Amino acid sequence: MIETGLLAIGLVLIVEGLVYVLAPSLVEDLLTTLRNLPKGKRRTIGLYAIGVGVLFVWGAKIIGS
């Protein structure tokens, strides 16, 4: 269980790092756009991101079983 958690955190850090290495100006533009969105919309985007993440983890768990 701990191995899976560490794997997940490691993969997130790799993807986040790749975004900053490959497209730093795009990250700045995205942050500006997010800053201009109302808080309610940002929360909705966050909830959708959580939902998609849960679906990915659930799907990976099913495939790995």
N, C-alpha and C positions, 0 to 999 in steps of 0.2 A: 504494500500500500504506500509506504514512504517512497519507494522507488518510482512509482507511478506519479506521485506528486512532484518529486524532483525532476522527473522527465518532462512533465507538463510545464513547470516553471522554466526549465532550461529552453524548451522549444519557444515559449513566449519571448524570452530574452533574445533568442537568436533572430526571430522575426522582427522584433522591435529594433534590434541593432541593425539589421539589414535595411530597414526603412530609412534610418538616419544616415547610413553610409551611402545608399544608392540615390536618395532623393531628399536631401536636407531642406531645399527650398520648398519642396512640396509640403513637407511637414509644417514649415512656417505658415504657408498659405492655409493649410488645413486648420491650424490653431487659430488663425485670424478669423476664419469662417466660423469656427465653433464659438469663439468669443462673441461674435455678433448674433448668435442664435439665442433665443430666450431659454431660460433654465428648464422650462417644461419640455421643450423640444430636445435639449441635451439629455434630460433624464429618459425620455422616450427612446432616443438612440442608444443609450446605455442599456436599457431593458431589452431592446432588440438584440444587442450584441451579446448580452448574457444568454438570451434564449438560443441564439445560433450556437454559442459556445457549448451550451448544455446538449444541444442536438448532436454536435460533433463528438463530444465525449461519449454520449450514449451510443451513437453509431459505431464508434471505435470499439467500445466495450462489447457490443453485439458481434461485430466482425471478429474480434479477438477471442470470443468464447468458444 
